[in-house]
Amino acid sequence: MYRYDEFDAAFVAGRTAQFADQVKRRLSGELTEDQFRPLRLMNGLYLQLHAYMLRVAVPYGTLSSRQMRKLAHIARVYDRGYGHFTTRQNIQYNWPKLKDIPVILDELASVEMHAIQTSGNCIRNVTTDQFAGAAADEIIDPRPVAEILRQWSSLHPEFSYLPRKFKIAITGASHDRAAIRFHDIGLQAAVNAAGEIGWEVWVGGGLGRTPMIAKLINSFVPNEHLLAYLESIMRVYNRYGRRDNKYKARIKILVHEEGLETIKGQVEAEFAEVRGGVLTLPSEEVDRISAYFALPDFAPQSLTKIDVAYESILDAAYGRWLDNNINAHAQPGYASVTVSLKPVGGAPGDATHTQMEVVADLAEKYSYDELRVTHEQNLVLPHVALADLRAVFDALVAAELAEGNNNLITDMICCPGLDFCALANARSIPIAQEISRKFAEPARQKEIGELKIKISGCINACGHHHVGHIGILGVEKKGGELYQITLGGDATEHASVGKIIGPGFEAENVPGAIEKLVDFYIAQRQGTDETFIQAYRRLGEAPFKEALYGTA
């Protein structure tokens, strides 16, 4: 795991002290809220509906147990006892007091964490696959490159005030678990004809009011030239991205309006100028950073396979958890464990300070002191011996974190919505809670199989509704809340944007509408292995629309 060097420590300490003075001046009235706004946003502090919200960066979703305990401490002492894990692999605190923010930032700095570049028109937290460095299907661990990108992008003098916020995602596997095609820049590990590992570069993806799938701008960029190539993209965007209309300021609009070939030509011209210069990554520097992410010294294991069917007979809940929440590990005798933050009737992504401490303890004892935050608002213990799975499960049961629902219908992504967010048009959390309760029965969830529901409280799409197999978007209509349903979204390598299939529903009717769609899918699927998204693609929109509304 990466550790701060002297520059990192000095940089964070200096920013913390600077912001403490700015907060003091705001509290004394020397700064108005309008004057304070750009200063607080540079430090991850938002003003929401009811209070300030602090967003803390978790670079590429990787945490130590020490860092998680600090997040729990902040939730307990400075907030209302919980934190909200986000789709950017960060954590948000919804109720901190302004006077406490400098102290919170000091506390974060003591464990090598901060809130810088979690807001504003800059390069945001780089996200990645939650199983990075552990997954059996991985080509390369992408986290060393993500760390290099973090260092390169932090306070980059040319890219501190971009036309709009800028998001980068990276995956080291052929199966995309990081939604790279819905980012401003997406990177996917690739192997060329010579057997060398490099990166596919995708550009111009995004959600929001104009969802777009990224386009492949380069099929292979070697590690040594990756920074130069990405900087070339950033320069083109910074130069030509629109600044007159924030709704048309993202790079996806630039790529769409100018065309991929035009943008690629400009990027290649920039790249020709900078390639071979100071942005070339020497192999020794890549090796130095990669050493921080070296695999643990795994203890040899005699147990290398779990009989899930047998365990299910002995304990149905444990068997369900093994079936859904365990991911194959590259190391024999180990697995990666998804800790669900989606209990039945709960707010997706929320964890109490006590639960955070439990997960920290489990990471320290059973996962080589490492854990992850996923972009689907869960947590992961990446390196757990198969022999320890039962002990981990029992501890999670005691902490109410043992829901065996990963990738099932109750494992929803959900933004904070109108309960917290000043931009939202409708509530999201209550919708997720009611759907969760309707489909709470484990046998029902197993019958349905893999189904991703994603919910947003406004068109900004923080709940990623566009890429849900079933997406739900809350809108305002005549002073009330209405919910549009989209079908057919997919955030993987088979990327697609969901389509609105008809009129919206009142809040109380949304769970019933989802049930109609699910029932129709189960009745029409070809065998129990056909998933909802596969059935939708085979059958098309019309029969689902008829099942929901009664007309094609």
QUIMO-V459080 format. One record per residue. N is the residue number from 1. RES is the residue in three letters. SS is DSSP state (A for helix, B for strand, O for the rest). PHI is phi in whole degrees, 0 to 359 (* if undefined). NEAR is the number of other ideal C-beta (glycine too) atoms within 12 Angstrom. Layout:
{{N:RES:SS:PHI:NEAR} {N:RES:SS:PHI:NEAR}}
This chain:
{{1:MET:O:*:37} {2:TYR:O:294:29} {3:ARG:O:244:19} {4:TYR:O:303:26} {5:ASP:O:264:16} {6:GLU:A:297:10} {7:PHE:A:296:13} {8:ASP:A:305:24} {9:ALA:A:298:19} {10:ALA:A:293:14} {11:PHE:A:298:23} {12:VAL:A:292:32} {13:ALA:A:298:23} {14:GLY:A:295:19} {15:ARG:A:295:29} {16:THR:A:297:30} {17:ALA:A:295:19} {18:GLN:A:298:21} {19:PHE:A:288:36} {20:ALA:A:301:26} {21:ASP:A:292:21} {22:GLN:A:294:29} {23:VAL:A:296:32} {24:LYS:A:302:20} {25:ARG:A:291:21} {26:ARG:A:292:28} {27:LEU:A:294:19} {28:SER:A:277:14} {29:GLY:O:93:11} {30:GLU:O:293:14} {31:LEU:O:247:21} {32:THR:O:281:13} {33:GLU:A:297:18} {34:ASP:A:295:11} {35:GLN:A:288:14} {36:PHE:A:283:29} {37:ARG:A:307:20} {38:PRO:A:295:20} {39:LEU:A:288:28} {40:ARG:A:290:36} {41:LEU:A:296:30} {42:MET:O:292:28} {43:ASN:O:243:41} {44:GLY:O:75:39} {45:LEU:B:251:39} {46:TYR:B:252:32} {47:LEU:B:252:25} {48:GLN:O:265:26} {49:LEU:O:300:20} {50:HIS:O:245:17} {51:ALA:O:195:25} {52:TYR:B:288:36} {53:MET:B:234:37} {54:LEU:B:252:47} {55:ARG:B:254:42} {56:VAL:B:256:46} {57:ALA:O:284:41} {58:VAL:O:236:45} {59:PRO:A:307:46} {60:TYR:A:43:44} {61:GLY:A:72:45} {62:THR:B:259:46} {63:LEU:B:226:43} {64:SER:B:263:28} {65:SER:A:297:30} {66:ARG:A:299:26} {67:GLN:A:292:40} {68:MET:A:296:42} {69:ARG:A:296:31} {70:LYS:A:292:34} {71:LEU:A:298:45} {72:ALA:A:295:34} {73:HIS:A:300:28} {74:ILE:A:296:38} {75:ALA:A:299:35} {76:ARG:A:287:23} {77:VAL:A:271:20} {78:TYR:A:246:34} {79:ASP:O:231:33} {80:ARG:O:255:21} {81:GLY:O:91:23} {82:TYR:B:208:28} {83:GLY:B:226:45} {84:HIS:B:241:43} {85:PHE:B:274:45} {86:THR:O:251:44} {87:THR:O:287:47} {88:ARG:O:258:41} {89:GLN:O:63:44} {90:ASN:O:254:40} {91:ILE:B:232:45} {92:GLN:B:242:43} {93:TYR:B:249:47} {94:ASN:O:269:34} {95:TRP:O:227:28} {96:PRO:O:287:38} {97:LYS:O:273:22} {98:LEU:A:304:31} {99:LYS:A:297:16} {100:ASP:A:269:24} {101:ILE:A:302:41} {102:PRO:A:301:32} {103:VAL:A:293:23} {104:ILE:A:299:41} {105:LEU:A:296:39} {106:ASP:A:297:25} {107:GLU:A:299:33} {108:LEU:A:297:40} {109:ALA:A:300:32} {110:SER:O:293:22} {111:VAL:O:241:30} {112:GLU:O:62:28} {113:MET:O:225:40} {114:HIS:O:199:41} {115:ALA:O:238:43} {116:ILE:O:287:40} {117:GLN:O:61:40} {118:THR:O:262:39} {119:SER:O:203:32} {120:GLY:O:87:29} {121:ASN:O:271:27} {122:CYS:O:220:35} {123:ILE:B:282:43} {124:ARG:O:279:39} {125:ASN:O:306:44} {126:VAL:O:285:47} {127:THR:B:252:47} {128:THR:B:206:50} {129:ASP:O:298:48} {130:GLN:O:292:45} {131:PHE:O:258:44} {132:ALA:O:304:47} {133:GLY:O:83:42} {134:ALA:O:230:42} {135:ALA:B:296:36} {136:ALA:O:292:20} {137:ASP:O:263:23} {138:GLU:B:276:34} {139:ILE:O:279:29} {140:ILE:O:203:33} {141:ASP:O:290:35} {142:PRO:O:279:48} {143:ARG:A:293:43} {144:PRO:A:302:38} {145:VAL:A:292:45} {146:ALA:A:299:43} {147:GLU:A:292:37} {148:ILE:A:299:36} {149:LEU:A:295:41} {150:ARG:A:298:37} {151:GLN:A:294:28} {152:TRP:A:296:30} {153:SER:A:274:33} {154:SER:O:295:30} {155:LEU:O:54:24} {156:HIS:O:300:24} {157:PRO:O:297:13} {158:GLU:O:274:22} {159:PHE:O:239:34} {160:SER:O:281:22} {161:TYR:O:229:22} {162:LEU:O:283:34} {163:PRO:O:303:29} {164:ARG:O:200:32} {165:LYS:O:301:32} {166:PHE:B:222:39} {167:LYS:O:237:43} {168:ILE:B:237:48} {169:ALA:B:230:46} {170:ILE:B:216:48} {171:THR:B:226:46} {172:GLY:O:258:41} {173:ALA:B:242:33} {174:SER:O:286:22} {175:HIS:O:274:24} {176:ASP:O:279:37} {177:ARG:O:257:39} {178:ALA:O:242:47} {179:ALA:O:55:47} {180:ILE:A:294:47} {181:ARG:A:279:39} {182:PHE:A:239:45} {183:HIS:O:235:45} {184:ASP:O:301:48} {185:ILE:B:229:48} {186:GLY:B:239:45} {187:LEU:B:238:51} {188:GLN:B:230:43} {189:ALA:B:303:40} {190:ALA:B:217:32} {191:VAL:B:238:19} {192:ASN:O:273:18} {193:ALA:O:297:9} {194:ALA:O:273:10} {195:GLY:O:84:10} {196:GLU:O:277:19} {197:ILE:B:265:27} {198:GLY:B:217:30} {199:TRP:B:220:42} {200:GLU:B:288:35} {201:VAL:B:242:44} {202:TRP:B:251:41} {203:VAL:B:220:45} {204:GLY:O:89:41} {205:GLY:O:268:42} {206:GLY:B:166:44} {207:LEU:O:251:41} {208:GLY:O:70:33} {209:ARG:O:288:24} {210:THR:O:230:29} {211:PRO:O:291:39} {212:MET:B:217:33} {213:ILE:O:271:35} {214:ALA:O:298:41} {215:LYS:B:248:34} {216:LEU:B:284:28} {217:ILE:B:263:37} {218:ASN:B:205:33} {219:SER:B:276:19} {220:PHE:B:199:25} {221:VAL:B:240:37} {222:PRO:B:296:28} {223:ASN:A:310:34} {224:GLU:A:297:25} {225:HIS:A:251:29} {226:LEU:A:297:39} {227:LEU:A:300:36} {228:ALA:A:297:31} {229:TYR:A:291:39} {230:LEU:A:293:43} {231:GLU:A:296:34} {232:SER:A:296:36} {233:ILE:A:298:46} {234:MET:A:297:39} {235:ARG:A:294:27} {236:VAL:A:297:35} {237:TYR:A:296:39} {238:ASN:A:296:31} {239:ARG:A:281:23} {240:TYR:A:247:24} {241:GLY:O:299:35} {242:ARG:O:288:23} {243:ARG:O:242:20} {244:ASP:O:269:11} {245:ASN:O:210:15} {246:LYS:A:295:19} {247:TYR:A:283:18} {248:LYS:A:237:22} {249:ALA:O:263:29} {250:ARG:O:288:39} {251:ILE:A:295:48} {252:LYS:A:300:41} {253:ILE:A:289:31} {254:LEU:A:299:37} {255:VAL:A:296:36} {256:HIS:A:295:24} {257:GLU:A:283:21} {258:GLU:A:272:25} {259:GLY:O:93:15} {260:LEU:A:299:28} {261:GLU:A:296:14} {262:THR:A:296:20} {263:ILE:A:297:34} {264:LYS:A:299:26} {265:GLY:A:298:17} {266:GLN:A:294:29} {267:VAL:A:295:39} {268:GLU:A:296:25} {269:ALA:A:295:18} {270:GLU:A:297:28} {271:PHE:A:299:31} {272:ALA:A:298:16} {273:GLU:A:284:18} {274:VAL:A:260:25} {275:ARG:O:298:24} {276:GLY:O:89:14} {277:GLY:O:261:17} {278:VAL:O:292:13} {279:LEU:O:273:28} {280:THR:O:291:22} {281:LEU:O:270:35} {282:PRO:O:292:17} {283:SER:A:300:15} {284:GLU:A:293:12} {285:GLU:A:287:22} {286:VAL:A:299:26} {287:ASP:A:296:16} {288:ARG:A:297:20} {289:ILE:A:292:30} {290:SER:A:298:25} {291:ALA:A:299:18} {292:TYR:O:294:29} {293:PHE:O:251:32} {294:ALA:O:300:19} {295:LEU:O:297:23} {296:PRO:O:298:23} {297:ASP:O:278:9} {298:PHE:O:298:21} {299:ALA:O:286:19} {300:PRO:O:301:13} {301:GLN:O:239:21} {302:SER:O:277:11} {303:LEU:O:270:19} {304:THR:O:241:17} {305:LYS:O:207:21} {306:ILE:O:251:31} {307:ASP:O:272:16} {308:VAL:A:296:24} {309:ALA:A:299:14} {310:TYR:A:294:13} {311:GLU:A:297:24} {312:SER:A:293:21} {313:ILE:A:293:12} {314:LEU:A:288:15} {315:ASP:O:208:21} {316:ALA:A:300:18} {317:ALA:A:295:23} {318:TYR:A:294:30} {319:GLY:A:298:26} {320:ARG:A:297:30} {321:TRP:A:296:35} {322:LEU:A:298:33} {323:ASP:A:292:29} {324:ASN:A:252:33} {325:ASN:A:253:38} {326:ILE:B:245:39} {327:ASN:B:245:36} {328:ALA:B:299:24} {329:HIS:B:254:35} {330:ALA:O:291:27} {331:GLN:O:267:27} {332:PRO:O:304:18} {333:GLY:O:88:23} {334:TYR:B:231:38} {335:ALA:B:212:39} {336:SER:B:258:43} {337:VAL:B:250:48} {338:THR:B:272:43} {339:VAL:B:264:52} {340:SER:O:287:45} {341:LEU:O:255:44} {342:LYS:O:232:47} {343:PRO:O:293:32} {344:VAL:O:301:30} {345:GLY:O:81:22} {346:GLY:O:267:33} {347:ALA:O:272:34} {348:PRO:O:304:43} {349:GLY:O:92:45} {350:ASP:B:276:39} {351:ALA:B:218:43} {352:THR:B:283:26} {353:HIS:A:298:29} {354:THR:A:294:22} {355:GLN:A:295:37} {356:MET:A:300:40} {357:GLU:A:292:29} {358:VAL:A:298:33} {359:VAL:A:296:46} {360:ALA:A:299:35} {361:ASP:A:298:28} {362:LEU:A:294:39} {363:ALA:A:298:39} {364:GLU:A:292:24} {365:LYS:A:276:22} {366:TYR:A:239:37} {367:SER:O:229:40} {368:TYR:O:53:30} {369:ASP:O:63:24} {370:GLU:B:222:42} {371:LEU:B:212:47} {372:ARG:B:227:44} {373:VAL:B:253:47} {374:THR:O:263:46} {375:HIS:O:285:44} {376:GLU:O:259:45} {377:GLN:O:68:46} {378:ASN:O:237:44} {379:LEU:B:243:48} {380:VAL:B:224:46} {381:LEU:B:262:49} {382:PRO:B:283:47} {383:HIS:B:228:40} {384:VAL:B:248:43} {385:ALA:B:295:32} {386:LEU:A:303:33} {387:ALA:A:293:20} {388:ASP:A:261:28} {389:LEU:A:299:36} {390:ARG:A:296:27} {391:ALA:A:295:22} {392:VAL:A:296:39} {393:PHE:A:301:36} {394:ASP:A:299:20} {395:ALA:A:293:30} {396:LEU:A:291:36} {397:VAL:A:301:22} {398:ALA:A:297:16} {399:ALA:O:265:29} {400:GLU:O:58:23} {401:LEU:O:233:37} {402:ALA:O:257:36} {403:GLU:O:297:37} {404:GLY:O:269:37} {405:ASN:O:234:42} {406:ASN:O:302:38} {407:ASN:O:72:35} {408:LEU:O:262:40} {409:ILE:O:297:42} {410:THR:O:273:43} {411:ASP:O:271:41} {412:MET:O:270:53} {413:ILE:B:272:46} {414:CYS:B:208:51} {415:CYS:O:280:44} {416:PRO:O:295:45} {417:GLY:A:64:43} {418:LEU:A:289:29} {419:ASP:A:293:29} {420:PHE:O:225:34} {421:CYS:O:276:33} {422:ALA:O:287:20} {423:LEU:O:268:27} {424:ALA:O:289:32} {425:ASN:O:259:27} {426:ALA:O:207:39} {427:ARG:O:283:35} {428:SER:O:248:48} {429:ILE:A:301:38} {430:PRO:A:299:30} {431:ILE:A:295:47} {432:ALA:A:299:48} {433:GLN:A:296:30} {434:GLU:A:289:33} {435:ILE:A:297:45} {436:SER:A:302:35} {437:ARG:A:293:21} {438:LYS:A:296:30} {439:PHE:O:251:36} {440:ALA:O:291:23} {441:GLU:O:298:18} {442:PRO:A:304:25} {443:ALA:A:297:12} {444:ARG:A:293:23} {445:GLN:A:297:33} {446:LYS:A:295:25} {447:GLU:A:300:21} {448:ILE:A:290:37} {449:GLY:O:80:30} {450:GLU:O:296:30} {451:LEU:O:203:40} {452:LYS:O:255:43} {453:ILE:B:254:53} {454:LYS:B:227:47} {455:ILE:B:232:52} {456:SER:B:238:48} {457:GLY:O:267:40} {458:CYS:O:196:33} {459:ILE:O:291:28} {460:ASN:O:294:33} {461:ALA:O:66:39} {462:CYS:O:296:39} {463:GLY:O:268:46} {464:HIS:O:58:43} {465:HIS:A:300:50} {466:HIS:A:300:44} {467:VAL:A:250:44} {468:GLY:O:281:47} {469:HIS:O:305:44} {470:ILE:B:238:49} {471:GLY:B:250:47} {472:ILE:B:232:53} {473:LEU:B:241:48} {474:GLY:B:277:44} {475:VAL:B:230:33} {476:GLU:B:263:22} {477:LYS:B:218:18} {478:LYS:O:53:9} {479:GLY:O:81:9} {480:GLY:B:246:18} {481:GLU:B:255:31} {482:LEU:B:230:28} {483:TYR:B:234:45} {484:GLN:B:275:37} {485:ILE:B:246:44} {486:THR:B:245:42} {487:LEU:B:230:46} {488:GLY:O:95:35} {489:GLY:O:283:43} {490:ASP:B:202:35} {491:ALA:O:263:43} {492:THR:O:274:30} {493:GLU:O:296:25} {494:HIS:O:263:22} {495:ALA:O:306:32} {496:SER:B:206:27} {497:VAL:O:256:32} {498:GLY:O:294:39} {499:LYS:B:247:26} {500:ILE:B:292:28} {501:ILE:O:253:33} {502:GLY:O:170:25} {503:PRO:O:299:19} {504:GLY:O:283:28} {505:PHE:B:239:33} {506:GLU:B:294:21} {507:ALA:A:306:31} {508:GLU:A:292:17} {509:ASN:A:261:24} {510:VAL:A:295:37} {511:PRO:A:303:33} {512:GLY:A:295:21} {513:ALA:A:295:37} {514:ILE:A:297:40} {515:GLU:A:297:26} {516:LYS:A:300:29} {517:LEU:A:296:44} {518:VAL:A:295:37} {519:ASP:A:298:22} {520:PHE:A:296:28} {521:TYR:A:301:36} {522:ILE:A:297:25} {523:ALA:A:291:17} {524:GLN:A:256:22} {525:ARG:O:290:26} {526:GLN:O:262:15} {527:GLY:O:84:12} {528:THR:O:287:15} {529:ASP:O:274:11} {530:GLU:O:282:22} {531:THR:O:281:28} {532:PHE:A:302:38} {533:ILE:A:293:33} {534:GLN:A:293:23} {535:ALA:A:294:33} {536:TYR:A:298:38} {537:ARG:A:292:23} {538:ARG:A:287:19} {539:LEU:A:274:25} {540:GLY:O:87:17} {541:GLU:A:289:26} {542:ALA:A:304:18} {543:PRO:A:294:24} {544:PHE:A:292:37} {545:LYS:A:297:27} {546:GLU:A:295:19} {547:ALA:A:296:30} {548:LEU:A:276:34} {549:TYR:A:249:22} {550:GLY:O:91:12} {551:THR:O:222:12} {552:ALA:O:279:14}}
